[in-house]
């Protein structure tokens, strides 16, 4: 009997026949990422239901030397949620899906926290929090499919990071299965607990390479009593930066700050979204703010006193139509490119944003081939999502080199919030020294000595 067949038989004893998928058609959706740019191969897709089942699955795989790719909602954009493109006949590969692990605990209203299994979606966690008058501080355009385990593994930022911080800031406790099958449980709602290393913080952002996250204890927040959303058409990136600073100076709390370009707004408008302002401009800044008193009047005063603002529209939150212009970007871009979109998630110091935007917008001007840059991102934290459309597949590496060269020149990072995955593994030296990378490999080897978890992710 082949090693893979023996492995599958053992896994079926743990999760049941129906939850070990080997039929190519049944597996197909798990083996391609959201962008369509990354496709992998696996001997089986395994869908455990509990932490105990994950523990047993990992223990069996460890004993067999089988590699494990962990997948949540499969909304990642760097190829980290699918297995390697080629199977090793001597080392079976399984894809461990958390799709059945969707339980969410009752909310601890006093401690303002909630526990959730790794497969629970961001939207579901926020809905449970809302039942208790609280809110989940992580928000993403992919909220309906992005999962607890996924946002922790990538240390996702999202639209609320300017106010709440990244996912690591929201993790109070974690339950995870180590590479040998043992269960690590650091689970407490204590505000202060300073005993030893911050292992939950280490696992946040580790992209499934150190352990399999099975449950997370998340911090919850009190939502603002009222908020407004404004979209302003502006002539310069600096105007958007100044607008954020002015809002804070006037006592407003900035909940979100997003920057878009006319190219992006035109694209989402083509696909059914309304144009947010009557006037056109090179850039559009979306602000969601809250504060005491008449928040609408205060925001209107802020906008009227801003130089370089061509037009603006203001609506009470949640203002889904205004947010739709921003949140439709990713899908509209994917539908508009003749080739898989080269998607690069980068950050630069906020002071460098105007120059970086200009440099990145010129990536398609080389004349060697058609390339349409569409830029948008979280202007309040220096995060730009660079989307390059119609790039010939064989030139994707070249344009990535160009973009990362610009990022490096501005003192930025090649990965702001999406992780490294497989897509950026060859460029990690741009953001980490040899000593830094050696320390990361030492941690990987200590927790996963066989290097079975998410092979090829981060380290290539």
N, C-alpha and C positions, 0 to 999 in steps of 0.2 A: 504494500500500500504506500502511495506517495506521502511525503511528510505533510503536504497540505491537506490531504484527505484525513490523515490521522488527527491533525489539528482541528479540522472542522468537526469531526465526530466528537471530540472533547468539548468544543465550544457549544455544540448543540445540547449537550447534557446540562450546561449551565443556563442558557438563555432560551432553549426550546428550538425545535426545527424551524418554526416560522420566522425566527429572528436571526438566522444565519443565512444570508442571501448569497447564492452562488450563480444563479441564472444571470447571464450577461444583460438581458433586458431589465431585470429587476435592479441590477447594480448600476446601470448606466448613469442615472441621475446623481449618484453619489461620487462618481469618478471624474466629473468635470466641474470646474469652479464657476462662479457666477459670471465672470468675464468671458468664459469660453476659451480663454487663452491657455489654460492649464488642464491637461487630461492625464489621469494616472491609471495604474493597473493594480488590482488587488485579487487575492485568492478568495476573499469573502468579505461581505459587509456584516458586521455583528452589531446588534441593537440591544444592549442590556437595559434593564429597567431600574436597577438599584445600585447603590455603591457596592454592596456585597457581590453583586453579579459582575460589576466592573473589576473588582478585586480578583475574582476567580478567573475572569477572562485574561487579565494582565499576567496573573501567575502562570497560567497555562502557556501564554505566548512567551513569557520569559524563559520557561523551561524548554521550550521548543526553539528558542532563538528567533522567533518570528517578530517582524517589525510591525509597529502599530502606528497608524495615522488616525488622529482624533479629529472628529468633525462635529460641529454644532449646527448652526443654521446655514452654513456654506455661503455666507455673504461676504467672505473675505475677498480682498482685491490683489493679493500678492502670492497666490498659489499655495498658501500654507495649509489649506483645508483638504487637499487631495493628495493621494500617495504619489510616490515617484512614478515616472512614465514607463519604467520597465521593471518587470518582476524578476527577482533572482530565484531561479528554480531551487537553489539550495537553502534559501531563507524565505519562507512564506511571508506574505504581507497581508494584514487585515486592516480594514477600515472600521474603526470603532465609532459608531454614530450615537450621539446622545439624544436622538429625536424622540425617544420614549420617556426620557427623564424630565418630566415637565411639572412636577409637584412644586407648589409654592406654599409655605407655611402661613399661619396666621400672623398678622402684623403685631409686633411688640410696640404698642403706642407710646408707652413710657420711654422705652429705650430707643424709639424711632429707628427700628431696623426690621428686616424680614429675611428669612432664609428661603432659598430657592434652589431646586436642582439645576444642573448645568444646562439642560435642554429647555428650560423656561424662557420664553421670549421677553425682550425688553418691554414690549407693549403689555404683556400679561402681568409682569411684575409691577409696572406703573398702575395698571388697573386695580390690582390688589391693594396697592398703597393708597390709591384714591378712595377706596371704600372706607379707609380709616382717616380720611382727611389729610393724608400726606402725599408725597410725590417721590418718584424714583429720580434721582438727580442725573442719570445718564439718559441722553436722548439722541437718537440717530434717525436718519431717513429710512434706514432698514429696520426700524423698530419692530415691525410685525414678524420678522424672521430671524433677526440677530438674537443670539441666545446669551444667557448668563455666563456660561463657560467660555463662549467666544469672545465676549467683550473683556472678560478677565484675562484670557490668554493673550490677547493683543494689546491690553491696556488701552482700550478705545478711549478717545476723547469725546468727539461729538459736539453738538451745537451748544451745550450748556457748560462746556469746560471753562469758559471765561469767568463764570460765576461759581461753579461747584468743584472744578478740578477734574482730573482724569479718573478712569475707573479705579486705579490703585487707591485713590483717595476715598473711594466709597466702600472699600472692602474692610469689614470688621473681622470677619473670620472666614475660614476656608476648610473644605474637606476635599482631599485629593488622594488618589491611588498612586503610590510610587512604582517605579519600574519593576520591582520585585513582587508587587502585589500587596504590599503592606499599605494600610490606610493611615494617612496623616490627617489628624483632625485638630485644628486650632480654631476653636469656636467659642467666642465670648463677645458680649455686647459692652464690655467694659470700655470706657472712654480712655482710660490709662491702663496699660498692661505692657510693661517694658522688661519682660523676661527673655533675654537672649535675642537671637536673630529674628528679623521680621520675615518669617517664611511665607506668609500670605503675600507680602509685598514682593518677594522674590519670584513667586509663581505668576504674579500679575505681569504680563508682558513676556513670559517665557515661551509663548506660542506652542504649548503642548510638548516641549522638548525635555521637560524636567519631571512632569507628573501629569496624570489625567485628572483634571478638576471635575468633581462630581456634585458638589454643593457649595453655595456661597452665602455668607451672611452679609447682606448689604445695608449700608446706612441709608436712611430715608430723611427727607427734609420737609419742612412746612412750605407749601407753595405760596407765592405772593397773593395777597388779597385781590389785587387788580394789577393788570399790566397792559401795555399797549405795544403794538408792532408798527414800526415805520419803515418804509422803503424810500430811500432818497436817491435821486439821479444826480451823480456828481461828476466833475470833470477830472479829478485826480485821486489817486490812491491816498495821498496825504490828507485830503479832505475827509475821507472815511476815518482815518486815524485820529484826526483832530476832533471829529464828531464824538468819538468814544470818550476822549479825554474831557471834552466839554460836558458831556452827560454826567460823568463822575463828579466834575467840579460843581455842577449844579445840584448835587445831592441825589441824583437818580442812580439806581442800581441797574447795571447792564446785565441782563440775563443771557443775551446772545448777541453776537455781532458777526455778520456774514458779508462777504464781498463777492460780487459777481461782475461780469463784463457784458458789454452789449452783445458780443458773439454768443455768449451762453444764454442770455435772455431771449435773443432772437431764435435760438434753437428750441428752447422749451415752448416758446410761443408757437412755433411751427407745429409742435406736437400737442397743442390744445390748451396750454396754460395762457391765461390772460397776461398782457403786458402790465407790469405793476404800476407804471406811471404814464401820464399822458405824453410827457416829453422824453426824448431819447438822450442818452449821454454815454460816454465811454465806460463808466462804472456805475454800479448800483450797490448801495450799502443797506443791509437790513439790520435794524436794531430792535430788540425787544427789551423794554425797560420797565421797571416798577419803582415805586417810591411812595412817600406819604403825600396826602393832599390830592389835589386835582391833577392826576398824572397825565391826562390828555392835554390839559392846558400847559403843563410844564414841558411836555415833549414838543408841542407846537411852538412854544417859545424857543426851545433849543434849536429847532429846525429853522425857524425864521431868522435866527441870529448867526447862522452858519454861512460863511462866504464860500463860493464855489458850488453852491447847491442849485441845480437847475429846476428841480421839481421834487415833490414829495407827497406821499399818501400815508395816512395814519388810520389804523383800525384797532379796536379793542382786541386783546389777546383772547383766543388763540389765533385769530386771523389766518385761518387755514389757506385761504386763497393767496395771500401774500407769501406765506411760507411755501406754498406749492411751487412758486417760481424758483425758489432755491432747491427744494427737495426733489424736483423733477429733473435736475441737471444730469444725474448719473444715468438714469434710464434713457433720457433723450439723447445723450451723447452716445450711448451704446447702440442705439437704433440708427444713428446718423453716420456711422463710419463704415467704410468699405472693407476695412480690415479690423482685427481685434484692437481695441483702443489701448495705446500705451498709457497706463495710468500710474502716475508717480505722486506720492504723498510726501511733501517736503515741508520744512519750516526754515525760516530765516529770522534773524532779530527784527523786531517790529520796525526799528529805525531804517532797516534795509528794504522794507517791503516795496516802496515805490520803484526803486532801481531794479529789484529782483523781478517784479511784475513786468517791467519794460523789457528786461533781458529775456525772460521766459516767453513773452509774447512774440519775440523775434526768432524763436527756434525754427519756425517753418519758413524762414526767408532765405535759406541757403540756396534754393534753386535746384538742388539735386533731385528732389522728388516732392510731390504734393504732401503737405502736412498742415493740418488745421489745429492750432492750439486753442483750447478752451480752458480758461483758468477760473477757479472760484475757490472759496475757502473761508476759514475762520480768522478774520482779520484781527480780532482782538488778541490772538495768541501767536500770530505770525505763520499760521499753517496755510499753505497753498496746495490745492489739489490740481495737479497739472495733467491735463488730458490731451493727448496728441492723436488726432483722427487721421485716417487714411494713410498711415505709415506702412510701407511695404514690410512684410513680416521679417525679411532678411535685414532690414535696417533698424529694427527696434532697439538693438543693442547700441547702435551708433547714436541715436537720438537720446537714449538714456544716458550715455556718456556725456553728451552735450549738456543735458539738464543738470546732471550731478556736478559737472564742472562749474556751472553757474552757481549752484547751491554752495559748493565748497568755497568759491570766491567770495561769497557774501557771509561766510561763517555760519552756514546753516546745517541742517540735518537731512540725510537722505530718507529718513522715515519719521514722520511726525506722530502718526497715530495708527497706521494700518499694519505695522509690523514689518519684518524683513521677509518672512516666508521663504519661498524658493526664488521669487522674482529678483530680490536684491542681495542675495547671499554673496555674490561675487564682488559687491561694492562695499562690504562692511568696513574695509580698511579706511574708507574715507571718513568714517565717523568714530572709529575706535583705534587706539594704538595697539601695537603688538602685545604689550604687557596686558592691556585691557582684554584683548581677545584671548590671550592665554589663560587669564583668570576665569573668563566665561567658560572656556573649554574644560578647565579643572572642575568647575561646579557641575557641568554636564556629566563629566566622567564619574564624579562622586555619586550623583543621584541616579545616573543611568549608565552603569559601567559597560553594558553591551551596546550602547547607542542604538537602542531599539525604538525609542519614542520619536515620532515625526522625523524620520531620516531625511536629510537634505535641507531641512528648515533651519534658518539662521546661519548655519555653518557651511552649507553647501555639500 
